[in-house]
Amino acid sequence: MATSKSNDSTNSGTQNSTSDTNDEEKAELCPGFKDVDAFVKYGLGAVLSATKASAGLPQAGDEYDFYRSFPGFQEFCESQGDKLLHCMSQIMQHHGCRSHMRERNKLTGLEERFDLVVDSNDVILERAGILLDEADGLNRSQQPVMPAGFQPPKIVVSSWNRKGSGSGSRSEMFRLLHAKNVARPQLKFKEKVDNSNTPFVPKIFIKPNAIKSLPSYFTNKQIRKERPEDLDVPAALADFIHQQRTQEHVEDMFAHPYQYELDHLAIPESLLSKPEPQMYKPIAETKCSFIDALEDLVALNEKLCRLSEFAVDLEHHSYRSFLGLTCLMQISTREEDFIIDTLELRSEMYILNESFTDPTIVKVFHGADSDMEWLQRDFGLYVVNLFDTHQASRALNLARHSLDHLLKHFCNVDSDKRYQLADWRIRPLPDEMVQYARTDTHYLLYIYDSVRAQLLDFNHGQTGLLQCVWNKSKDISLKKYLKPIYTEESYLELQRKQKKSFNTQQLTAFRLLFAWRDKLARQEDESTGYVLPTHMMSKISEELPKEPQGIIACCNPVPPLVRQQVNELHLLVQQAREMPLLKAEIAAQKKKGLTPIKKPEVTLFGPHDTSRVSVSDLPQFPPDELPVKQGMLFSEDEHKMDVDLQKTSGLIAPPKITLFEELETKNDQESLSVAHMKARRIIESFENPFRMYLPAPDVHINKNAKFDPSSKIFEISKRWKLQSIEQQQKELEAKRKAKQEAKEQAKKVTEERNKAKQSYQESLQNVATVRQQAAESAKGGGKKRERVASEVGESTPKPSKKLMKSAVNPQMTEPPPQDSFTPFDYSQSDLNVFADTKSKDNTQFDPNRKGHDFKKKKNPKGQKSNFGAGNRSMSYLAGKSDRGFRHNWPKR
């Protein structure tokens, strides 16, 4: 504060000193001071005393809190503080700065007051420095510095507003006319602007010049009013509710209302013949009417309906509106010019549909691509029988296709483009802007005649080129306006245009800032460039500031909404900084996965053509291993990324001969009859009727909407709960049936096993033992044995597991014939087989020994079975290696 006072005093002192030197008078500077030095000396003394007094005040902390506890000290501080603030406000007002120091919010008042003081000090010091320089004789050619409200408008020079003169002298400078304090015209609109995240629905409800009548959806106003206006609903949920409410009229809603009329539009022969260009009137002699009343608009429509052609142009504003505003419409006939205030007559502009959709009247535009969308969005206007001079200029291959070039080429008129980027919301319009608006359409009908004549001459009298221009103009009139719809992946397209490589934290910050900007722009009805320009958003995402001041530093100049909500932006940046840091790039793919996919670099041959590629360049994979799939940052879209990988990666497969194999699909198709094939096609053509109740995969449903009985989401979730309960009951019943069937099968298996055991036991009862057979053979007369004596070590085999398995089929097993049996001669047997082998065998019990005893006969001579050796290696022979056995080594 003291600094402000001293600067103020210095400022006034220097001004008066300058006047004294100029007038050469030595009068008193002000009462009590002879000259500037005395005044400055007194001012410095006041500053020093104020500084000493402020140093003597209680320090912030416990000392100040102690003094603050006394009511007298508290009242004195408050009174002195109000006086100081009042004094500072007066100083700020004197210098033209913001001075609302006392009426501030208690929560943020201290920070705002501090910012005001800093800004004011900067202005005062800069002004004092300029005045001191002027007192020293510097910058004498510069204009005197005036307060902010009285300064002349600055001249903004760029390539679009630099006008070069023919004499070669310095180019003339034009200023950009921009209004800072224009009242928002959206507040006066009868119908609120629909910025919701839902598709655009045409505003038309009356269809003049109709061959095909308007659908019932547009004529019923009650249906039209049921549109979601609540911006707090998430984007996907708003789309879902909108589809549920309008699912009966989907085809009618998004179709062009004049599609049928434009498809059946036939250009008459008179418009395809060579015209005689009709010269335009001088613009000074042409009447110009400004229309801002409904009666004048109706009269204009009646005049237009009696004409054969007229020219149209629009002036648009998009910076202070989310969707944009059509601020002005210019219409020119051969005799008169009209300027329509579309902001005032926004809800009544549909009256012009009677003349705009008349197929016998030609509407001449220049570059009508955007104009068609603006007419549909703001007024519900459509154009039938359009001629676009921009398309004609392209067909003629002119040097440039802009309107100012056509004016210069055909009319020898230099267009004045100083107001091309002006704020067309200004009311009342200055005369310069009115003249600029008239110029866009006044000469357009003459250009229309001249262009048609040149198109016929250019094509040697043939109408093909002119007919092509008419067809392209008709395609432009068929364009439909599409609202900007926010999706979860909308930020990716914008981020790719930045051509910057972001890691996961930076990309998350960009996504969060993009969503914040879109939501706030819809709520405040401001453009995204006004809320937060893209280059600033990219800068914040790249830097990831740790403090709110860092966010402000990334923006120059700081957008107003960013300054207001810098704390919320800081929380979003902090949320992005908590993400795991992974280096990744956004490649050309439109997926969430951040891993770039490398496409084959061989452009002359296909990805599977390895004839021109060296063996070292081919990917090498072991036969037992498969190529590992690329890592994805987000697992939601893995199936989508797999498709791209299959498209781009080379085919790697083992060689396989399939000449003698038949395809399974052919067998399936041949096995199915014609009726089965028809049934399969019919089933595939059907869709699940409950699919329309399924939400989109990226739906985010508000928790409050789930529990609100009046909401559609509550009803849908209730239906799905009932369906899920029924599905769970069906699954439980299916599980019970499966368990019962498994039990029955187990019972059948056990019964079959029991039967097999019984049949095996019965078959064993019929077989006689060796002794019984020997006794019977002795009784039978002592026949000699016919068989050859058995080999050494062979004995009667016991029933083994193989016999158990063969006993399952008792029909196959037959008892051996009794006549061929001879008794065994034990005198020839080797009794060493029954010798005790405990000295050689392992003393531990081996359960595997019993099961493998019957295989001993298969071992060759000199080798013993390895099954009783525990974990011994199977590659060593038992006869050569006694590892794992006890040995009776000789004692020393």
Secondary structure, 3 states (H helix, E strand, C coil): CHHHHHHHHHHHHHHHHHHHHHHCCCCCCECCECCHHHHHHHHHHHHHHHHHHHHCCCCCCHHHHHHHCCHHHHHHHHHHHHHHHHHHHHHHHHCCCCCCCCCCCCCCHHHHHHHHHHHHHHHHHHHHHHHHHHHCCCCCCCCCCCCHHHCCCCCCCCHHHEECCCCCCCCEECCCCCCCCCCCHHHHCCCCCCCCCCCCCCCCCCCCCCCCCCCHHHHCHHHHHCCCCCCCCCHHHHHHHHHHHCHHHHHHHCCCCCHHHHHCCCCCHHHHCCCCCCCCCCCCCCEEEEECCHHHHHHHHHHHHCCCEEEEEEEEECCCCCCCEEEEEEEECCCEEEEEECCCCHHHHHHHHHHHCCCCCEEEECCCHHHHHHHHHHHCCCCCCEEEHHHHHHHCCCCCCCHHHHHHHHHCCCCCCCCCCCCCCCCCCCHHHHHHHHHHHHCHHHHHHHHHHHHHHHCCCCCHHHHHHHHHHHHHHCCCCCCCCCCCCHHHHHHHHHCCCCCHHHHHHHHHHHHHHHHHHHHHCCCHHHHCCHHHHHHHHHHCCCCHHHHHHCCCCCCHHHHHCHHHHHHHHHHHHCCCCCCCCCCCCCCCCCCCCCCCCCCCCCCCCCCCCCHHHCCCCCCCCCCCCCCCCCHHHHHHHHHHHHHHCCCCCCCCCCCCCCCHHHHHHHHCCHHHHHHHHHHHHCCCHHHHHCCCCCCCCCHHHHCCCCCHHHHHHHHHHHHHHHHHHHHHHHHHHHHHHHHHHHHHHHHHHHHHHHHHHHHHHHCCCHHHHHHHHHHCCCCCCCCCCCCCCCCCCCCCHHHHHHCCCCCCCCCCCCCCCCCCCHHHCCHHHHCCCCCCCCCCCCCHHHHCHHHHHHCCCCCCCCHHHCCCCCCCCCCCCCCCCCCCCCCC
